[in-house]
Amino acid sequence: MKKYLAELVGTFVLTLLGCGAAVALGCSDDNTAAVVGTAFAFGLAVVAMAYTIGGVSGCHINPAITLGVFLSGRMNAKDCGMYILFQIIGAVLAAAVLAGIVSTAGLDVTTNTGANGATYGVTNALLVEVVLTTLFVLVVLGATAKTNGATNNFAGLAIGLSLILIHLVGIHFTGTSVNPARSIGPALFAQGQALADLWIFIVGPLIGGALAAGIWKVIDE
């Protein structure tokens, strides 16, 4: 259970701090500083958790990463399912805490939970999430590969920094998910369009995770 609980805690921190930054900074297209700040919040949360729980669970804190790791043959089906379950639980708990913070501040919970949205339509959002998740999970698989030797020690930093880059690109189009758990939690509280679009931020990242696993198998053979 320790590794499952570690995934819960890690996903809780990522969702609370990443989405919390988006809410606190007022992340939107016309607020460049907030976009950059939100991107750094997500990336730095991953770095922090990588060096906190990485030795316990590997710090996936993202179902797309867990799927990619499973398809790469690095974990069994039971652990894959349990990791994803506890990641979702962690994200929902974080969204509940954030919703509480927002509501007690007198703000509208339905518009201030860091939920994702298909700004330029379903096709665009799905494409963005697939492509960005593929790149992100590819970095994760490569940075943590045994073939990389001593560079494994810096995997958390590489993964966190890559997530910052991905958010800088994706926030304008979808708010950037590349993580089904991180999207499920906020959408449950935002309701409305965020909940209607949720499938995009589950399907897109999972497709991206699977594609990354396939690409890495070709590269690593």
N, C-alpha and C positions, 0 to 999 in steps of 0.2 A: 504493500500500500504506500510505502514512502515515496516511490517514484511517481505514483499517481497523484498523491497529495502535493508533491513538488510541482507537478504540471498545473494543478489547480491554482496554487499560490502564484506561480509565474504568470499564468494567463490573467489572473486577477490584477496583478500589478501592471502588466502591459495594457490591459483594457482601461483600467482606472486612470493611469497616468497619461496614456496616449489620448484617449477620448476626453479625459479631464482637461488636458492642455488645449485641445481643440475648442472646448466649451469656454474655458477661462480666457483664452486669447481671442475668441470671436473669429475663428478660422473661416475665411471666405475668399473668393477670388480677388476682391478689391482690397484685401489686407495682406500684402506680401509678407510682412513681418510675422503675422500670425501663421501663415502657411509654413514658413521656414521654422518657426518655433514648434509647431505641431509635428513636423517631420522629424526634428531633432528629439522631441519628446518620445516618439515611438522608437526611434533608433537607440536612444540612450537607455530606455527601459529594457530593451532586448540585451544590450551590453551588460547592464546591471544584473539582470536575471541569469544571463549566461554564466557569469562568474559567481552567482549565488547558488543556483540549483543545477548547473551543468554537470557537476560530478555526481548528482543523485539520479537525474532523469535524462540528461542530455539536453535539457531545456529546449524542447520543441515549441511549446506554448502556441501551437498553430496546427490545426488538423491537416492543412495542406502539406506541411513539413512532415508530419507523422505519416501521412499517406505515401509521400515520396520516399521516406526512410523504409517503410514496409515494402514497397514495390522494389526497392533496391536490395532487399534481402537482409537488412540490418536489424529487423525486429520481427517477432511473431505476430500472428493475427490477434491473439488475445490482448497483448500489450497495445497493439494499434487501436483496437476498439476502446479499451479502458482509458488510454491517453486522450482520445478524442472526447469521450464522455466527461472526463474531469476537466478538460480544457473548456468545454462549453459551460460546465457548472461554474468554473472560476470566472468566466466572462459575464455570465448572468448575475452573479453575486456582485461583481464590480459595477455593472450597469445599474444594479439596484442601489448601491451606495452612491453612485454619481447622481442618480435620479433624486435621491434623498437630499444631497447637497444642493442640487439645482432648485428643487421645490422649496427648501427652507430659505433659499436666497430670494424667493419671490419671482423666479423665472419660470418660463413655460417648459415643463418636462418634455413635451412632445417635440420640441424644436431645439433642445439643448442637451442632447445625450451623445453627440458624436456619431449618429447613425449615418450609414452610407446612402447614396442615391444615384440613380442613373441620369445624370445631368443632360447628357446628349443622346439619350435613347438607349434601349435595351441592347442593340447590337454593339454600339460603341462601348458601353459599360462592360459587356461580357468580354469583348476583345481586349480591352485594357486590363481587366482582372486576370485573364488567362496569360497574357504576355508578361505582365509584371510579376505574377506569381511564379511563372516558369523561371524567370531570371533569378528571383529571390531564392527559391528552393534549390536551384542549381548552385548558387553560391553556398548555401548551407551544406549540401551534399559534398561539394568540393572542399570546402574549408575544414570539414570534419572527417574527410577521408584519411584512412591510415597511410595511403600512398603519399600524403603531404608531409609526413614526418613531423619534425619539430614545429612546423607552422600551425599545427593543431592548437598550440598554446595561445594563438592569437585568433582562433576561430570566432570567439564571441565578438571581438572588435570588428572583424571583417563582416560578420552578419549584421551587426548593429548599424555600421556605416552604410552598408548596401540598402538597408531598410530606409535610412534617411533619404538616399538618392531616389528610391522607388516612390516614396511619399512626395518628394518634390515634383515628380512627374505626374503622379496619379491623382493628387488631391483636386486638381482643377477639373478632372473628368468624372471621378466617382467618389471622391473623398478618401480614396485608397483603403481597400480592405486587405487583400492578399492573405486573408485569415478568416475563415468561416466563423470561428468561435467569437472573435473580436466584433463581428458584425451581428451575430445572433443576439448577444446580450443587449446592446443599445436599441436594436430594432424592436425588441419585445416591449420596451418602455416608450419608444417614440411612436409606435403604431403607424397608422395611416400609410403613406406612400413608402416609408422606410420598410415596413413589414411586407408590403406588396412587392417591393424590389429585392427582398432578402434572398430569394432563390438565386439571383445573379451572383451574389457574394458568397454563396455556398458552392454552386456549380462551377463558376469561373475559377476560383482558387484550387478546387479539387482537380479540375482538368489540368491546370497549370502544374500542380504537384506531380501528377502522373506523367506529364510530358517531360518535366525536369528529370524524373527518375529514368525515363527512357533515354534521354540525351546523355545523362551521366554514365549509364551503362555502356553506351557506345564509346564515350571518351575514355572511360576508365578501364576498358578491356585490354 
